């Protein structure tokens, strides 16, 4: 395999990490909470997609819409019943709750389905293969990269141009001032969770199309890597999540190609350690002094 092949594979994986990381960074930007159940929302999305494809025989586009809608509602429910009561609590309480929600989702899926891996169907098996400079690239690889950039552009326009997007930015900057301006903070936070969860389920479909097997713990590692991507780009900063995901995916792919696949996870978490040591605010973040 050539460098370009590893690079494209890295962009594909990085696009998935970036879509998941957007959920982390949006939620943190609004409520300063790390939602460690986010990877398991992705996992639930994968099971919903499987059920939609196999039980209802929905086409892929309809499966995507149903899955995103389901996980958007799930995200709102999690925020309303698990996180909302803890907004003014210590961060450690919110962290423990997030871990509890993660374990709850994993165990519910095991009870409903099975702890055993389940194969995921391949609706793109008949899709054409592109040839770029003599290099054959699958439709999935191209589609994953293109979809990630399109969703990133749509999200950016939503945040900067729409009324709700401006409300999100206002709540992120100063919740108290936003309330005085008449912004419904509860609705804004719920919409943030809904969008982040929907993006995670979209990433889940891309992930299981690339690695066609699902199981209750499948969201843990992609979720952690997406968290690293969010920290790398600057958690709370939307373009940073995209860049962080891409950088992480490429680094992981090149490690697998030129060193060893056994070291790929070590490189990912090594990047996290380096970022925390030398630039804790991330690539696009700024250090902000707070008065004590």
Helices and strands as residue ranges (DSSP letters): H 3-31, H 38-54, H 60-78, I 79-83, G 84-86, H 91-112, E 118-119, E 129-132, E 135-138, H 139-161, H 163-173, H 175-180, H 185-210, E 213-214, H 218-233, H 238-258, G 261-263, H 264-278
